[in-house]
Amino acid sequence: MEGLIGTPASRFSKSSFRSAVEMDMLTRMVASVLQIFKNDYEKLRVEAIRDVKQTNGSIDILEAINESEDNI
């Protein structure tokens, strides 16, 4: 039983780690190109946490674009 459960869990763990590394790299690249300041970052983080909680992680890219255009 442990073998059946361990293998998929190990694969998921490795995949999750790889995704986290890629996300970190992407985040660092975007931050360096856009030169985001700490204040702006904190605001974005608060909004992101709120959005993920409200949508249970299902963020609509078109809705995010519309919201950003409304804030311009």
PDB file of N, CA, C and O in Angstrom:
ATOM      1  N   MET A   1       0.828  -1.194   0.000  1.00  0.00           N
ATOM      2  CA  MET A   1       0.000   0.000   0.000  1.00  0.00           C
ATOM      3  C   MET A   1       0.872   1.257   0.000  1.00  0.00           C
ATOM      4  O   MET A   1       0.602   2.215  -0.725  1.00  0.00           O
ATOM      5  N   GLU A   2       1.906   1.236   0.813  1.00  0.00           N
ATOM      6  CA  GLU A   2       2.785   2.405   0.906  1.00  0.00           C
ATOM      7  C   GLU A   2       3.448   2.687  -0.440  1.00  0.00           C
ATOM      8  O   GLU A   2       3.654   3.847  -0.796  1.00  0.00           O
ATOM      9  N   GLY A   3       3.782   1.643  -1.186  1.00  0.00           N
ATOM     10  CA  GLY A   3       4.386   1.815  -2.503  1.00  0.00           C
ATOM     11  C   GLY A   3       3.441   2.474  -3.487  1.00  0.00           C
ATOM     12  O   GLY A   3       3.859   3.286  -4.313  1.00  0.00           O
ATOM     13  N   LEU A   4       2.171   2.126  -3.399  1.00  0.00           N
ATOM     14  CA  LEU A   4       1.181   2.713  -4.296  1.00  0.00           C
ATOM     15  C   LEU A   4       0.960   4.192  -4.015  1.00  0.00           C
ATOM     16  O   LEU A   4       0.772   4.986  -4.937  1.00  0.00           O
ATOM     17  N   ILE A   5       0.983   4.553  -2.759  1.00  0.00           N
ATOM     18  CA  ILE A   5       0.746   5.945  -2.369  1.00  0.00           C
ATOM     19  C   ILE A   5       2.015   6.779  -2.501  1.00  0.00           C
ATOM     20  O   ILE A   5       1.960   7.945  -2.892  1.00  0.00           O
ATOM     21  N   GLY A   6       3.146   6.183  -2.175  1.00  0.00           N
ATOM     22  CA  GLY A   6       4.412   6.915  -2.168  1.00  0.00           C
ATOM     23  C   GLY A   6       4.852   7.403  -3.529  1.00  0.00           C
ATOM     24  O   GLY A   6       5.344   8.525  -3.645  1.00  0.00           O
ATOM     25  N   THR A   7       4.690   6.591  -4.569  1.00  0.00           N
ATOM     26  CA  THR A   7       5.162   6.954  -5.900  1.00  0.00           C
ATOM     27  C   THR A   7       4.439   8.181  -6.464  1.00  0.00           C
ATOM     28  O   THR A   7       5.106   9.126  -6.885  1.00  0.00           O
ATOM     29  N   PRO A   8       3.101   8.202  -6.489  1.00  0.00           N
ATOM     30  CA  PRO A   8       2.428   9.411  -6.988  1.00  0.00           C
ATOM     31  C   PRO A   8       2.730  10.640  -6.123  1.00  0.00           C
ATOM     32  O   PRO A   8       2.869  11.747  -6.642  1.00  0.00           O
ATOM     33  N   ALA A   9       2.829  10.446  -4.822  1.00  0.00           N
ATOM     34  CA  ALA A   9       3.133  11.575  -3.935  1.00  0.00           C
ATOM     35  C   ALA A   9       4.521  12.119  -4.232  1.00  0.00           C
ATOM     36  O   ALA A   9       4.727  13.333  -4.228  1.00  0.00           O
ATOM     37  N   SER A  10       5.468  11.237  -4.488  1.00  0.00           N
ATOM     38  CA  SER A  10       6.831  11.660  -4.811  1.00  0.00           C
ATOM     39  C   SER A  10       6.857  12.409  -6.142  1.00  0.00           C
ATOM     40  O   SER A  10       7.520  13.438  -6.268  1.00  0.00           O
ATOM     41  N   ARG A  11       6.139  11.894  -7.124  1.00  0.00           N
ATOM     42  CA  ARG A  11       6.071  12.576  -8.429  1.00  0.00           C
ATOM     43  C   ARG A  11       5.452  13.959  -8.290  1.00  0.00           C
ATOM     44  O   ARG A  11       5.947  14.935  -8.855  1.00  0.00           O
ATOM     45  N   PHE A  12       4.365  14.030  -7.532  1.00  0.00           N
ATOM     46  CA  PHE A  12       3.697  15.317  -7.327  1.00  0.00           C
ATOM     47  C   PHE A  12       4.624  16.291  -6.618  1.00  0.00           C
ATOM     48  O   PHE A  12       4.690  17.466  -6.976  1.00  0.00           O
ATOM     49  N   SER A  13       5.334  15.804  -5.618  1.00  0.00           N
ATOM     50  CA  SER A  13       6.254  16.649  -4.857  1.00  0.00           C
ATOM     51  C   SER A  13       7.357  17.202  -5.758  1.00  0.00           C
ATOM     52  O   SER A  13       7.676  18.390  -5.695  1.00  0.00           O
ATOM     53  N   LYS A  14       7.937  16.345  -6.593  1.00  0.00           N
ATOM     54  CA  LYS A  14       8.997  16.789  -7.506  1.00  0.00           C
ATOM     55  C   LYS A  14       8.456  17.787  -8.520  1.00  0.00           C
ATOM     56  O   LYS A  14       9.107  18.785  -8.827  1.00  0.00           O
ATOM     57  N   SER A  15       7.267  17.513  -9.038  1.00  0.00           N
ATOM     58  CA  SER A  15       6.647  18.413 -10.010  1.00  0.00           C
ATOM     59  C   SER A  15       6.329  19.767  -9.375  1.00  0.00           C
ATOM     60  O   SER A  15       6.540  20.817  -9.984  1.00  0.00           O
ATOM     61  N   SER A  16       5.829  19.727  -8.166  1.00  0.00           N
ATOM     62  CA  SER A  16       5.506  20.956  -7.446  1.00  0.00           C
ATOM     63  C   SER A  16       6.778  21.774  -7.191  1.00  0.00           C
ATOM     64  O   SER A  16       6.766  22.999  -7.309  1.00  0.00           O
ATOM     65  N   PHE A  17       7.863  21.095  -6.844  1.00  0.00           N
ATOM     66  CA  PHE A  17       9.137  21.789  -6.607  1.00  0.00           C
ATOM     67  C   PHE A  17       9.622  22.465  -7.885  1.00  0.00           C
ATOM     68  O   PHE A  17      10.040  23.622  -7.866  1.00  0.00           O
ATOM     69  N   ARG A  18       9.560  21.720  -9.009  1.00  0.00           N
ATOM     70  CA  ARG A  18       9.991  22.302 -10.285  1.00  0.00           C
ATOM     71  C   ARG A  18       9.155  23.525 -10.644  1.00  0.00           C
ATOM     72  O   ARG A  18       9.686  24.534 -11.108  1.00  0.00           O
ATOM     73  N   SER A  19       7.860  23.430 -10.429  1.00  0.00           N
ATOM     74  CA  SER A  19       6.970  24.563 -10.725  1.00  0.00           C
ATOM     75  C   SER A  19       7.300  25.757  -9.841  1.00  0.00           C
ATOM     76  O   SER A  19       7.298  26.896 -10.306  1.00  0.00           O
ATOM     77  N   ALA A  20       7.580  25.501  -8.582  1.00  0.00           N
ATOM     78  CA  ALA A  20       7.929  26.588  -7.658  1.00  0.00           C
ATOM     79  C   ALA A  20       9.224  27.272  -8.088  1.00  0.00           C
ATOM     80  O   ALA A  20       9.332  28.495  -8.000  1.00  0.00           O
ATOM     81  N   VAL A  21      10.199  26.506  -8.550  1.00  0.00           N
ATOM     82  CA  VAL A  21      11.467  27.083  -9.019  1.00  0.00           C
ATOM     83  C   VAL A  21      11.214  27.958 -10.241  1.00  0.00           C
ATOM     84  O   VAL A  21      11.724  29.075 -10.320  1.00  0.00           O
ATOM     85  N   GLU A  22      10.429  27.454 -11.195  1.00  0.00           N
ATOM     86  CA  GLU A  22      10.122  28.226 -12.397  1.00  0.00           C
ATOM     87  C   GLU A  22       9.351  29.502 -12.056  1.00  0.00           C
ATOM     88  O   GLU A  22       9.610  30.562 -12.626  1.00  0.00           O
ATOM     89  N   MET A  23       8.413  29.394 -11.133  1.00  0.00           N
ATOM     90  CA  MET A  23       7.633  30.565 -10.719  1.00  0.00           C
ATOM     91  C   MET A  23       8.537  31.599 -10.053  1.00  0.00           C
ATOM     92  O   MET A  23       8.382  32.799 -10.281  1.00  0.00           O
ATOM     93  N   ASP A  24       9.466  31.145  -9.241  1.00  0.00           N
ATOM     94  CA  ASP A  24      10.404  32.062  -8.587  1.00  0.00           C
ATOM     95  C   ASP A  24      11.255  32.785  -9.627  1.00  0.00           C
ATOM     96  O   ASP A  24      11.457  33.996  -9.540  1.00  0.00           O
ATOM     97  N   MET A  25      11.751  32.040 -10.606  1.00  0.00           N
ATOM     98  CA  MET A  25      12.562  32.660 -11.659  1.00  0.00           C
ATOM     99  C   MET A  25      11.752  33.696 -12.432  1.00  0.00           C
ATOM    100  O   MET A  25      12.229  34.801 -12.690  1.00  0.00           O
ATOM    101  N   LEU A  26      10.534  33.336 -12.797  1.00  0.00           N
ATOM    102  CA  LEU A  26       9.671  34.249 -13.545  1.00  0.00           C
ATOM    103  C   LEU A  26       9.366  35.508 -12.734  1.00  0.00           C
ATOM    104  O   LEU A  26       9.408  36.621 -13.257  1.00  0.00           O
ATOM    105  N   THR A  27       9.064  35.319 -11.468  1.00  0.00           N
ATOM    106  CA  THR A  27       8.763  36.452 -10.591  1.00  0.00           C
ATOM    107  C   THR A  27       9.953  37.395 -10.487  1.00  0.00           C
ATOM    108  O   THR A  27       9.794  38.613 -10.551  1.00  0.00           O
ATOM    109  N   ARG A  28      11.142  36.830 -10.327  1.00  0.00           N
ATOM    110  CA  ARG A  28      12.349  37.662 -10.228  1.00  0.00           C
ATOM    111  C   ARG A  28      12.620  38.427 -11.527  1.00  0.00           C
ATOM    112  O   ARG A  28      13.022  39.590 -11.497  1.00  0.00           O
ATOM    113  N   MET A  29      12.393  37.761 -12.670  1.00  0.00           N
ATOM    114  CA  MET A  29      12.604  38.433 -13.951  1.00  0.00           C
ATOM    115  C   MET A  29      11.624  39.589 -14.134  1.00  0.00           C
ATOM    116  O   MET A  29      12.016  40.684 -14.536  1.00  0.00           O
ATOM    117  N   VAL A  30      10.364  39.344 -13.842  1.00  0.00           N
ATOM    118  CA  VAL A  30       9.346  40.387 -13.989  1.00  0.00           C
ATOM    119  C   VAL A  30       9.650  41.557 -13.057  1.00  0.00           C
ATOM    120  O   VAL A  30       9.562  42.717 -13.462  1.00  0.00           O
ATOM    121  N   ALA A  31      10.003  41.255 -11.822  1.00  0.00           N
ATOM    122  CA  ALA A  31      10.302  42.313 -10.852  1.00  0.00           C
ATOM    123  C   ALA A  31      11.507  43.147 -11.295  1.00  0.00           C
ATOM    124  O   ALA A  31      11.511  44.367 -11.129  1.00  0.00           O
ATOM    125  N   SER A  32      12.518  42.499 -11.852  1.00  0.00           N
ATOM    126  CA  SER A  32      13.695  43.260 -12.273  1.00  0.00           C
ATOM    127  C   SER A  32      13.396  44.105 -13.502  1.00  0.00           C
ATOM    128  O   SER A  32      13.916  45.215 -13.618  1.00  0.00           O
ATOM    129  N   VAL A  33      12.577  43.613 -14.419  1.00  0.00           N
ATOM    130  CA  VAL A  33      12.243  44.377 -15.622  1.00  0.00           C
ATOM    131  C   VAL A  33      11.323  45.546 -15.284  1.00  0.00           C
ATOM    132  O   VAL A  33      11.505  46.652 -15.793  1.00  0.00           O
ATOM    133  N   LEU A  34      10.342  45.302 -14.430  1.00  0.00           N
ATOM    134  CA  LEU A  34       9.368  46.337 -14.092  1.00  0.00           C
ATOM    135  C   LEU A  34       9.821  47.244 -12.957  1.00  0.00           C
ATOM    136  O   LEU A  34       9.193  48.267 -12.685  1.00  0.00           O
ATOM    137  N   GLN A  35      10.892  46.876 -12.308  1.00  0.00           N
ATOM    138  CA  GLN A  35      11.430  47.630 -11.174  1.00  0.00           C
ATOM    139  C   GLN A  35      10.337  47.951 -10.158  1.00  0.00           C
ATOM    140  O   GLN A  35      10.072  49.112  -9.847  1.00  0.00           O
ATOM    141  N   ILE A  36       9.720  46.906  -9.660  1.00  0.00           N
ATOM    142  CA  ILE A  36       8.635  47.040  -8.694  1.00  0.00           C
ATOM    143  C   ILE A  36       9.207  47.418  -7.331  1.00  0.00           C
ATOM    144  O   ILE A  36      10.165  46.807  -6.857  1.00  0.00           O
ATOM    145  N   PHE A  37       8.613  48.424  -6.710  1.00  0.00           N
ATOM    146  CA  PHE A  37       9.052  48.844  -5.385  1.00  0.00           C
ATOM    147  C   PHE A  37       8.311  48.051  -4.320  1.00  0.00           C
ATOM    148  O   PHE A  37       7.257  47.471  -4.582  1.00  0.00           O
ATOM    149  N   LYS A  38       8.870  48.031  -3.123  1.00  0.00           N
ATOM    150  CA  LYS A  38       8.321  47.226  -2.035  1.00  0.00           C
ATOM    151  C   LYS A  38       6.860  47.566  -1.738  1.00  0.00           C
ATOM    152  O   LYS A  38       6.051  46.664  -1.525  1.00  0.00           O
ATOM    153  N   ASN A  39       6.513  48.854  -1.721  1.00  0.00           N
ATOM    154  CA  ASN A  39       5.127  49.276  -1.475  1.00  0.00           C
ATOM    155  C   ASN A  39       4.175  48.683  -2.501  1.00  0.00           C
ATOM    156  O   ASN A  39       3.122  48.150  -2.150  1.00  0.00           O
ATOM    157  N   ASP A  40       4.551  48.778  -3.773  1.00  0.00           N
ATOM    158  CA  ASP A  40       3.719  48.240  -4.842  1.00  0.00           C
ATOM    159  C   ASP A  40       3.603  46.723  -4.725  1.00  0.00           C
ATOM    160  O   ASP A  40       2.532  46.152  -4.929  1.00  0.00           O
ATOM    161  N   TYR A  41       4.709  46.087  -4.397  1.00  0.00           N
ATOM    162  CA  TYR A  41       4.704  44.636  -4.235  1.00  0.00           C
ATOM    163  C   TYR A  41       3.751  44.209  -3.125  1.00  0.00           C
ATOM    164  O   TYR A  41       2.975  43.268  -3.289  1.00  0.00           O
ATOM    165  N   GLU A  42       3.814  44.901  -2.009  1.00  0.00           N
ATOM    166  CA  GLU A  42       2.946  44.555  -0.882  1.00  0.00           C
ATOM    167  C   GLU A  42       1.473  44.704  -1.256  1.00  0.00           C
ATOM    168  O   GLU A  42       0.651  43.868  -0.882  1.00  0.00           O
ATOM    169  N   LYS A  43       1.138  45.763  -1.991  1.00  0.00           N
ATOM    170  CA  LYS A  43      -0.245  45.959  -2.438  1.00  0.00           C
ATOM    171  C   LYS A  43      -0.685  44.824  -3.363  1.00  0.00           C
ATOM    172  O   LYS A  43      -1.784  44.288  -3.223  1.00  0.00           O
ATOM    173  N   LEU A  44       0.188  44.464  -4.310  1.00  0.00           N
ATOM    174  CA  LEU A  44      -0.130  43.370  -5.227  1.00  0.00           C
ATOM    175  C   LEU A  44      -0.315  42.049  -4.480  1.00  0.00           C
ATOM    176  O   LEU A  44      -1.198  41.255  -4.802  1.00  0.00           O
ATOM    177  N   ARG A  45       0.531  41.833  -3.484  1.00  0.00           N
ATOM    178  CA  ARG A  45       0.454  40.590  -2.702  1.00  0.00           C
ATOM    179  C   ARG A  45      -0.865  40.504  -1.937  1.00  0.00           C
ATOM    180  O   ARG A  45      -1.499  39.450  -1.902  1.00  0.00           O
ATOM    181  N   VAL A  46      -1.275  41.613  -1.324  1.00  0.00           N
ATOM    182  CA  VAL A  46      -2.547  41.641  -0.591  1.00  0.00           C
ATOM    183  C   VAL A  46      -3.706  41.350  -1.536  1.00  0.00           C
ATOM    184  O   VAL A  46      -4.600  40.570  -1.210  1.00  0.00           O
ATOM    185  N   GLU A  47      -3.687  41.976  -2.702  1.00  0.00           N
ATOM    186  CA  GLU A  47      -4.743  41.741  -3.694  1.00  0.00           C
ATOM    187  C   GLU A  47      -4.744  40.290  -4.166  1.00  0.00           C
ATOM    188  O   GLU A  47      -5.802  39.677  -4.305  1.00  0.00           O
ATOM    189  N   ALA A  48      -3.555  39.744  -4.411  1.00  0.00           N
ATOM    190  CA  ALA A  48      -3.449  38.364  -4.889  1.00  0.00           C
ATOM    191  C   ALA A  48      -3.989  37.381  -3.862  1.00  0.00           C
ATOM    192  O   ALA A  48      -4.718  36.453  -4.214  1.00  0.00           O
ATOM    193  N   ILE A  49      -3.640  37.575  -2.603  1.00  0.00           N
ATOM    194  CA  ILE A  49      -4.132  36.689  -1.541  1.00  0.00           C
ATOM    195  C   ILE A  49      -5.646  36.757  -1.458  1.00  0.00           C
ATOM    196  O   ILE A  49      -6.316  35.730  -1.354  1.00  0.00           O
ATOM    197  N   ARG A  50      -6.183  37.972  -1.505  1.00  0.00           N
ATOM    198  CA  ARG A  50      -7.629  38.143  -1.457  1.00  0.00           C
ATOM    199  C   ARG A  50      -8.307  37.449  -2.637  1.00  0.00           C
ATOM    200  O   ARG A  50      -9.301  36.744  -2.459  1.00  0.00           O
ATOM    201  N   ASP A  51      -7.770  37.648  -3.838  1.00  0.00           N
ATOM    202  CA  ASP A  51      -8.356  37.058  -5.036  1.00  0.00           C
ATOM    203  C   ASP A  51      -8.313  35.531  -5.012  1.00  0.00           C
ATOM    204  O   ASP A  51      -9.290  34.872  -5.366  1.00  0.00           O
ATOM    205  N   VAL A  52      -7.192  34.979  -4.597  1.00  0.00           N
ATOM    206  CA  VAL A  52      -7.058  33.521  -4.565  1.00  0.00           C
ATOM    207  C   VAL A  52      -8.023  32.923  -3.545  1.00  0.00           C
ATOM    208  O   VAL A  52      -8.622  31.877  -3.795  1.00  0.00           O
ATOM    209  N   LYS A  53      -8.175  33.576  -2.409  1.00  0.00           N
ATOM    210  CA  LYS A  53      -9.120  33.085  -1.403  1.00  0.00           C
ATOM    211  C   LYS A  53     -10.552  33.147  -1.918  1.00  0.00           C
ATOM    212  O   LYS A  53     -11.325  32.208  -1.726  1.00  0.00           O
ATOM    213  N   GLN A  54     -10.907  34.248  -2.571  1.00  0.00           N
ATOM    214  CA  GLN A  54     -12.277  34.432  -3.064  1.00  0.00           C
ATOM    215  C   GLN A  54     -12.617  33.476  -4.192  1.00  0.00           C
ATOM    216  O   GLN A  54     -13.756  33.022  -4.297  1.00  0.00           O
ATOM    217  N   THR A  55     -11.642  33.163  -5.038  1.00  0.00           N
ATOM    218  CA  THR A  55     -11.912  32.338  -6.211  1.00  0.00           C
ATOM    219  C   THR A  55     -11.440  30.902  -6.042  1.00  0.00           C
ATOM    220  O   THR A  55     -11.557  30.097  -6.966  1.00  0.00           O
ATOM    221  N   ASN A  56     -10.915  30.578  -4.882  1.00  0.00           N
ATOM    222  CA  ASN A  56     -10.373  29.238  -4.619  1.00  0.00           C
ATOM    223  C   ASN A  56      -9.283  28.884  -5.627  1.00  0.00           C
ATOM    224  O   ASN A  56      -9.152  27.729  -6.031  1.00  0.00           O
ATOM    225  N   GLY A  57      -8.505  29.884  -6.028  1.00  0.00           N
ATOM    226  CA  GLY A  57      -7.362  29.670  -6.907  1.00  0.00           C
ATOM    227  C   GLY A  57      -7.667  29.712  -8.390  1.00  0.00           C
ATOM    228  O   GLY A  57      -6.770  29.491  -9.204  1.00  0.00           O
ATOM    229  N   SER A  58      -8.897  29.988  -8.762  1.00  0.00           N
ATOM    230  CA  SER A  58      -9.272  30.024 -10.171  1.00  0.00           C
ATOM    231  C   SER A  58      -9.378  31.476 -10.625  1.00  0.00           C
ATOM    232  O   SER A  58     -10.447  32.080 -10.544  1.00  0.00           O
ATOM    233  N   ILE A  59      -8.279  32.027 -11.096  1.00  0.00           N
ATOM    234  CA  ILE A  59      -8.222  33.425 -11.503  1.00  0.00           C
ATOM    235  C   ILE A  59      -8.458  33.518 -13.010  1.00  0.00           C
ATOM    236  O   ILE A  59      -7.824  32.800 -13.784  1.00  0.00           O
ATOM    237  N   ASP A  60      -9.358  34.389 -13.422  1.00  0.00           N
ATOM    238  CA  ASP A  60      -9.665  34.613 -14.832  1.00  0.00           C
ATOM    239  C   ASP A  60      -8.771  35.733 -15.351  1.00  0.00           C
ATOM    240  O   ASP A  60      -8.844  36.860 -14.859  1.00  0.00           O
ATOM    241  N   ILE A  61      -7.928  35.437 -16.339  1.00  0.00           N
ATOM    242  CA  ILE A  61      -6.970  36.414 -16.848  1.00  0.00           C
ATOM    243  C   ILE A  61      -7.672  37.630 -17.452  1.00  0.00           C
ATOM    244  O   ILE A  61      -7.188  38.752 -17.306  1.00  0.00           O
ATOM    245  N   LEU A  62      -8.796  37.426 -18.122  1.00  0.00           N
ATOM    246  CA  LEU A  62      -9.509  38.564 -18.715  1.00  0.00           C
ATOM    247  C   LEU A  62     -10.059  39.487 -17.635  1.00  0.00           C
ATOM    248  O   LEU A  62     -10.051  40.708 -17.794  1.00  0.00           O
ATOM    249  N   GLU A  63     -10.536  38.907 -16.540  1.00  0.00           N
ATOM    250  CA  GLU A  63     -11.022  39.721 -15.431  1.00  0.00           C
ATOM    251  C   GLU A  63      -9.872  40.522 -14.809  1.00  0.00           C
ATOM    252  O   GLU A  63     -10.046  41.689 -14.457  1.00  0.00           O
ATOM    253  N   ALA A  64      -8.724  39.905 -14.678  1.00  0.00           N
ATOM    254  CA  ALA A  64      -7.557  40.596 -14.122  1.00  0.00           C
ATOM    255  C   ALA A  64      -7.130  41.751 -15.027  1.00  0.00           C
ATOM    256  O   ALA A  64      -6.757  42.819 -14.540  1.00  0.00           O
ATOM    257  N   ILE A  65      -7.186  41.540 -16.329  1.00  0.00           N
ATOM    258  CA  ILE A  65      -6.837  42.606 -17.277  1.00  0.00           C
ATOM    259  C   ILE A  65      -7.824  43.757 -17.155  1.00  0.00           C
ATOM    260  O   ILE A  65      -7.422  44.920 -17.119  1.00  0.00           O
ATOM    261  N   ASN A  66      -9.110  43.440 -17.092  1.00  0.00           N
ATOM    262  CA  ASN A  66     -10.126  44.486 -16.958  1.00  0.00           C
ATOM    263  C   ASN A  66      -9.943  45.280 -15.677  1.00  0.00           C
ATOM    264  O   ASN A  66     -10.086  46.502 -15.683  1.00  0.00           O
ATOM    265  N   GLU A  67      -9.632  44.612 -14.593  1.00  0.00           N
ATOM    266  CA  GLU A  67      -9.403  45.305 -13.309  1.00  0.00           C
ATOM    267  C   GLU A  67      -8.192  46.218 -13.396  1.00  0.00           C
ATOM    268  O   GLU A  67      -8.223  47.328 -12.866  1.00  0.00           O
ATOM    269  N   SER A  68      -7.128  45.776 -14.052  1.00  0.00           N
ATOM    270  CA  SER A  68      -5.924  46.607 -14.157  1.00  0.00           C
ATOM    271  C   SER A  68      -6.190  47.816 -15.033  1.00  0.00           C
ATOM    272  O   SER A  68      -5.646  48.892 -14.782  1.00  0.00           O
ATOM    273  N   GLU A  69      -7.024  47.657 -16.067  1.00  0.00           N
ATOM    274  CA  GLU A  69      -7.364  48.795 -16.924  1.00  0.00           C
ATOM    275  C   GLU A  69      -8.236  49.798 -16.173  1.00  0.00           C
ATOM    276  O   GLU A  69      -8.139  51.002 -16.410  1.00  0.00           O
ATOM    277  N   ASP A  70      -9.079  49.314 -15.278  1.00  0.00           N
ATOM    278  CA  ASP A  70      -9.933  50.191 -14.477  1.00  0.00           C
ATOM    279  C   ASP A  70      -9.122  51.029 -13.503  1.00  0.00           C
ATOM    280  O   ASP A  70      -9.545  52.123 -13.129  1.00  0.00           O
ATOM    281  N   ASN A  71      -7.954  50.528 -13.086  1.00  0.00           N
ATOM    282  CA  ASN A  71      -7.119  51.218 -12.104  1.00  0.00           C
ATOM    283  C   ASN A  71      -6.160  52.211 -12.742  1.00  0.00           C
ATOM    284  O   ASN A  71      -5.404  52.879 -12.037  1.00  0.00           O
ATOM    285  N   ILE A  72      -6.179  52.316 -14.056  1.00  0.00           N
ATOM    286  CA  ILE A  72      -5.250  53.224 -14.747  1.00  0.00           C
ATOM    287  C   ILE A  72      -5.799  54.635 -14.721  1.00  0.00           C
ATOM    288  O   ILE A  72      -5.170  55.552 -15.248  1.00  0.00           O
TER     289      ILE A  72
END
